């Protein structure tokens, strides 16, 4: 069980919808600091959060998840002055715009990857951190394809691939930073907005989705936080239909024995250097 009490949490997402509801739940967990990073400030939402727990310090920074990694580094140098350290990084920025593939990929995948790469040194127990957890909030269409939102689905598949790769024991055993993902099912507010299908053939489905029965952001948010508390490195969870389900991961490809032996044997060049 991951105890959130006293933790310093950095949430990269808009201060509304699922992320706002998740922050409300986090505020009730007696966290010490909460940093919210997004492109648009929402003072009313910040005030609402602060009213839940006055002793928790809340910070807001205007943040463009699509900025270059070099700019992110300078940005987080300033963030860390206030945060001191980060125990939990939650990546929740999302965009579903099938007519702007570049923006969709940049927001959902590339920006998330660059944010992780930038923040990791501040969390890495062998560098500037104490270990911790990275939580990538993604979608169920990152597990199964969506014929309507093809670009969105592709970006979310990328999030799952990145999460599982970064969670490999090769990294976790050394940096102490667990990495997991929570895949949200269809949720109100998200589906309420005007959505355009990748191809016109799917637009009828996209339009009907706006009135389809979906889970509320409040319920989804509670399950996201529950997954953080119950989760372990490398796990993928589904938060949908008011419930929380652990995904049974499957490996389709297995390394050949000869290649596995080669990759695991000591580096001959290193041995030769050590014997000199």
N, C-alpha and C positions, 0 to 999 in steps of 0.2 A: 504493500500500500504506500503510495507516494503522498507524504504529508505536505499540503500546501501552506500550512501555517508558517508565517514568518518569511515566506519566499519572495524573491524579487522576480516579477513577471513582465515580460515584454511582449505585447500583442500587436502584431502588424496586420491591421485590417481597418475597415471603415468603422466608425463608432455608431453603428446602427444595426438593426436586424439581429442575426445570430451572434455577431461579435459583441454587441451591446448587452444582449441577454447573458452571454457567457461571462462577460466582465462583472455583471451583477452577481452571478453565482460565485465567482472568484472573490469578490469583495466580502462575501459572507464566510469565506474560508480563513479569515484572519491573516491575509497576506500582508507583507510589510510595504511593498512598493509595486505600483502598476504603471507601466509606461505604455501609452497608446500611440501608435505611429500610423498616420494616414495623411492623404493629400488635402483633406478638408477638415477643419476643426468643427467640433460640435459642442459648444460651451454648455448647452442645456443638458446634454447627455453626461458630460463630465460632472456637472453639479449634482445630477441624479445619482451618479455612482458615489460621489463623495458623501452624500447624505446617508448612505448605507453603513459606511464605516469611516468615521472622521479621523481615526488614527492612522489609516492607510494613506501613504503618500501617492498621489496620482500626478503623473506628468504627461503632457501631450507634446508631440513634435510633428510638424508638418513633414511628411515623408512621401517621396515618390518611389514606389517599389521598382520602377523601371529605370531608375538612374544607374549610371555606370558603377561598377564595383569600386573603382578608385574614389569616387565621390562618397560612396557608402562608408568607406573606411574613415574619412574625415568626419562624416556625420556621426558615426557611432563613437568616435573619440569624445565628442561632446556629450552624447547620451550617457556614456559611462561615468562622466563626472558626477551626474546626479544619481545614477543607478548603483554605482559602486561595483556591482557584479550582477550577472543574470543567471537565475536558477532555471527559468523556463522561458523558452522562446516559442511563441505561437504564431504560425504563419497562416493568416486567414484571408488575405487579399484575393479577390476573385472577380473575374469579368467573363461574361458570356456574350460575345459579339461576333457572330458568324460571318459578318461582313467585313470585319477588321481582324484578320487572322493574326497579324503581327502583334497588335495590342493584346489580344487574348492570350497568346503564348508568352508575351513579355510579362504580363501581370500574373498569370497563373503558374508559370513554370520558371522562366528565366529569372524573373525578379525574386522568386522564392529561393532559387538556388544561389543567387548572388548574396541574398540576405543571410542565408545559412553560412556561406563561405566567409562572409564578413564578420558575423557574430561568433562563430566557433572559437576563434582564438581567445575571446573574452570568457568563454565557458570551459575551454580545455584545461583539465587539471594539471597538465604538464606545461601550460603556458601562463595565461593570466587569470584562469578561472578555478572553480571548485567542482567541475562536472555539472551535470544537470540533465535537462530534457528538452528536446526540440519536438514540437507537435505540429504537423502539417495538416491543416483542416482542408479536406478536399471533397470529392463527390463520388457517389456510387457509380457514376458513368466513367470513373477512372478504373473501375474493376470490370465492368461490362460495357460494351460499345453502345453509343447512342447514334442511331441513324439520322436523327434530327439535328443534334448539336455536335457535328463532327469535329470541328476545331476545338471546341470546349472539351469534348471527351478526350481528344488526343492530348491536350495539355494536362488533363487530370491523370491519364495513364502515365504521363511523364513524372508526375508528382509521386505516384506509387513506386515507380522504378527508382527514382532518386532516393526516396525514403528507405527502401529496402537495401539499396547499395550503401548508403551512408550509415546504416545501422549494422553493417557487417562487423563481426568481432574484431577484425583487423584494426578498425578504428576504435570501437567502444572499449576494448580491453586497455587501450592506451590513453584515450582522452576522457573517459568517464562520462561521455554525453550520450544518453539514450536518444534514439530517434524513432518516432512512431507517427502514424497517420490515423485520422478519423474521417471516414467517408460519410458525408451527409446525404440522406435521401431527399426527395422533393420537399421543399419547405416554403411556407407562405412568405410573402414579401419578395422572395427571389422569383417565384413563378408568377407573382402578381404583375410584374413588369412586362412590358412589350418585348417579346422574344422573337427573333427571326431565325428561321431554319437555314441550314447550310445550303440546301437546295429547295426550290419552291415546292417540290413534291411533298415536303414534310411540313409545310406551313400550317396546314389544317390541324395537325397534331400539336404543333407549338401553340396555336391559338387556344385549343381546348385545354391545354395544360394550365392555363391561367385560372380556370374555374374548377380544376380537379381537386379532390380531397387530399390535403397534404398535412404534414405535421407542422406544429407551430414553432417559431423560432425559440420560444421559451423552453419547450420540451427538448428540442434538438440541442440547445445550449447546455442544459442540465446533463445530458448524456455525453457531451463533449468533455465537460469537466470530470464526470464520472470515469470516463475512459482514461483521462490523465492520471487520476488517482489510482486506478486499477492497472494501468498499462505497464508494459515492460518493453525493453529495447526490441525493435524490429516488428512489433505488433501492428496490425492493421485492424481497425474497428469500423463497424457500420452503425451509424446513428440514424435510424429510420423507423417510422411507424410507431413512435413513442418508446422504442426499445433500443438496446445496445447489444451488438453481436460481434464476437471475435471472428475474424476471417481465418479460415484454414488455408494457409499459404501452400502453393504448389510449385514445385520445381520441374520445369519441362526439359531442361537440358542438364546433363550430368557430365562433368569433366572426365575425359578418358583417363584410365589408370596411369598410362604412361605420362600424360601431360600433368596429372595431379602429382605424381612422384617428382617430376622435374621442377614444378613450381614450389614444392615444399622442401626440396633439398637445400643445404647451405650454399650460399653464393661462393663459387670457386675463387673469384677474384678477391673477395674479402678474406678467404682462408689464406690465399697466397700472400696478401699484404700482411696478415697477422703473423705469418711464419718468417717473414724477413727480419 
